[in-house]
């Protein structure tokens, strides 16, 4: 099918394989579904696998709204070598002996547990952070010195999964903007050795976990005709209260006319809730998200509309 407008407007969870860039995944989904309007939320490095949220059609307009304040990972940290990219794709820049105590599970458990908390983290030089209008990784690849400002991040939970010679496997739940590569690098330095991230798998991003994700082969097999069967609920992914449109409200909403606050349900859609002033709500009609609106007094006003509706509301 020629890439253009397939009529699909939805969100997908995709299990990105190793070796592909986030852009590669977008291009693959475009070919599979015959749809040119495809985008993603939350970049994942080629050396990492796991959860990526992909928007199709008008679903691409949700990408900026999906903040995913928390992400979870399973990471392998290899000790003895630090690289310029802080992962296994980079060039070794420093080697150091690995202390014998790193092979002791009790020591490893205590050390990993101590990662929990707020930290000031310097992002990797090879990152997508903008420096004077240019990506840091582009400057680093051109041989220029890259100095990035520290940023505040938080590790909400950290557990040791396994210990092997000169390698730890850890499970992490971290705040948005956290670089797990930098955690590996800093862990090595703190332990008097060197370290880099040798493998990374994102197991969840916000409300999307691996159980809700499709492989690219599954996207291929479903195609445009059946992929809607496995799409994500856009209202649930936003984590917003829910408001069903009734009567002539769909026409008013399509024209951007204000509507009354009306009956708003909580995220679980089980009970009615009070929408605070300035609070946002997902406007839905049947199985489609029609807009994200905001309370102003006794009325709802448009933040963003989806004229065709983003399907998948359950």
N, C-alpha and C positions, 0 to 999 in steps of 0.2 A: 504494500500500500504506500502511495506517495505521502511523505510526511507533510502534514498541514493541520487541519482541524478534524479530529476524529469524532468529535461530539462527546468525548470523555472529559469529565471534570471531577477529579477525585484525588485522594491521598493514598500512597502506598508505603508500606514498610518494606525495605529491601535489605537483604543480608549481603552486604558488599563483600566480594571475595578479595583475597590478597592479590596484590600486584596491579590493581586497577585504581585509577584516580577517581575522585567523585565525579568529574566531568565524563570520564569513560562510562560510568554507570548511567548518567543522564543520556548519553548518546545511544547506549544499548536499549534503554527503555523507549526512546524515540523511535528507533527502528522496529522494536517489537510491537508497538501500539499504533504506529503510523501517525504519530502526533508530534508536531514541532514544539508545542508549548509544554516543556518539561523542565523542572528545576529541582533543586534539593535544598534541604535545611541542615546545616551542620556538616562541615567538611570533614572527611576522614582520609588520613594519609594513605598512599598506596601500600605501605608496609603494614597497614592495619586492616582488619576485617570487622564485619558486624553491622549493627543497626544504622541505616540511613533512611531518613524520611524524604520521599520523593513526591512532588506535586505534579499533577497532570492537568492540562487545560486551565480552567479557572482555579484549580487547586494550587497553582503556582503562586497565586496572590496571597495564600496563607503562609508562605514560607517565612515572611517577616514577623508573623504573629506567633509562630511556634517557638517560644523562647527556650524551652528545654533547660530550665535552671539547673537540673541535675543530670548527670550521666554516670553510668556504671561500666566498669571495664574489668577484664582479666588480663593482667600484664605479666610478662616474663622479663625479669631484670638480670642481665648477665654482668658479672663482676670481672675486673681485671683490665678492661679496656674502655676508654672514653672516646667517642667519635665526634666529628664536627657537626653532625646532624642530631646527635644524642640518641640515634637508633642504629639498627644493623645496616642500614643503607649507606651510612656515612663512612668517611675516611678516618681511620684511627689517628688520634692526635695525642693520646697519652696512655701509657700502660703503667700498671702498679701491681705489686703483689697482693694476693687475696688473703686476708687474715684467716687463720684456721677457725676462729670462732664463728665465722659466717656459715659454716656447715652445721652448727649446732641449732637444732630446731627451736629450742626454748629461747635462745638469743634472738633468732630470726623473728619469732612471734612477738617478742617484746619490742623489737625495733620497728617492725611493721605497725604494730598498734600505736606506737608513738607518733606516727604520721598524722593521726587524727587531729584536726584543729585548723586554725587560720594560719596562712603562711604568706610571706612576700616572695613571689616567684619571678625569676628572670626567664622570659620565654626563650625557646631555642632560636638561634640566629636564622636557621632554616625554617621559617614559619611564614604564614600568610599575613602577618601584621604589616600595616602600611607605615612606611618611614619616608616622610617628605614626598608622599604621592607614589612611592614605589614599594613593591612587596619586599619584605626582608629577605626571603629566599632568593629573589632575583639579584639583590645586591651581594649576598653571600656567594652566589655562584659566579659572579663577575669578579670575585676576589677582593671586594671592598669589605672593610671592617664594619661590622654591624653591632651597634650598642643599643640594646632595648631596655626601656625602663622597667623596673620591677612592677608587678601587679599583685593585688590581693586575691588569693584563691582560698578555697576551703576544702579540706578532706573530711567528709562526713563519716565515713567508715573505711577501715583498712584491715584486711584479714590475710594472714598467710595461708596459701593453698598447698604449696609444696616446696621442699628444699632439695636441690640437687647440687652436685659439685659446682661451685662458683655461679650458681643461679638460683633465684627465688621466683616463685610464681605467687602473685598477690591479687586479691580482689579489692577493687577500689570503688567508692561512690564519692564523686567530686562535684564541685560547683562548675557552672558554665565558665568557659575560658581557661580551664586548667589544662596544662600540657603534661601528660603522663610521662613523656620523654624527659621533661625537665625534672620530674620527681625522681626518675631513675638516675639521672646525672647527679642530682644533689645528694641522693642517698649514698652513692659511691663515694663522693667527696666527704660526706659526714662520717663515713665508716673508715676513713683513712686509706681508701683504695680508689679505683676508677670503676665506672659502670655505664652501661647504655641499655636502652630498651630493645630487647631482641624479638619480642612478639607482642602484639596488642589486639585484643578483641573487644569491641564495644558491645556490651550485652543489653544496654537500654539507653534510650535518649528521651528524657521526659517521660511521657506515658506510653511510649512504644518500646516493647522488648522483643527479643528474638522470636518468641512464640507467635508474634503478629507479623513476622516478616516473610517475604517470599524470596526464593533464590531467583537469580536472573533467568535460569532455565525454566522455572515455573512461570515467570512473566512471559517468556517466549511461548510456552505451551498454552497458556490461557489466552493470550492475544487480546485484541481490542474487544472481541465478542464476549469474553467471560471474565476479564480481569476485575470487573466491578464486584464479582462474587467475593473477592478477597481484599477489598479496599478497607481503609481505616475509617472509623466514624469521625468526621472532621470536628463536630461539636465536642465530642469527648476528648479529642486530642488537644483542643484549646483549653479544656478545663474550665469552661464558662457555664454560668447558669443558662437554662434553656427556656425559650419562649416560642410556643407554637402559634403560627399566624392563622387567623380565622377570618371568616367573612370576606370583606373587600380589602383587608389589610395587605395581602400580597400585591395588589395593584398599587396601593399607597406606598409600600416599601420600594417597589420597582421604580417609582417616580421620586423617591427620596423624601416623601412627605412624612412628617412626624406622626407617630401613633402613640396611643396611651400605653403606659407601662404594663398594664394588664396583669395576667397571671404568669408569674415566673417560677419555674421549678429549679431545684438545686441540680448540681452536676449529675447526681444519680437519678434525677427525674422522678423521685419518689414523693417528695414533699414540696409544697409551695414555700418560697423564701422571699425575704425582703431584699430588693435590689437597692444598694446604697446610691446616693447621689454621685454621679460620675462613673458608676459601675458599668461594666460591659456585659452584654448578654448575647447569646447566639440565637438568631431568629431562624426558625426552621419551618418548613412546610413538607409534610409527609416525610420522605427519606432524604431531604435535601437541606443543606445549610444555605440560606438565602442572604445572610448578612451578619455582620457584627455591629451592633448598635450600642449606644451609651445613654444612660439616664440623665435627663436635664429637667429637674422639677418633676412634674407628673407625666412627662412625655419621654419617648425614646427618639433619639436622633442618630442619623447614619454616621458610622465611622467608615465602613466599607461594605459594598454590596456585591453579590455574586448573581448577576442577572439570570444565568442558566441554572444556578444552584450547584453546590458541590455535593455529590451524592455520597451515601454511606451512613446517614444518620439512622440510628437504631433505637 
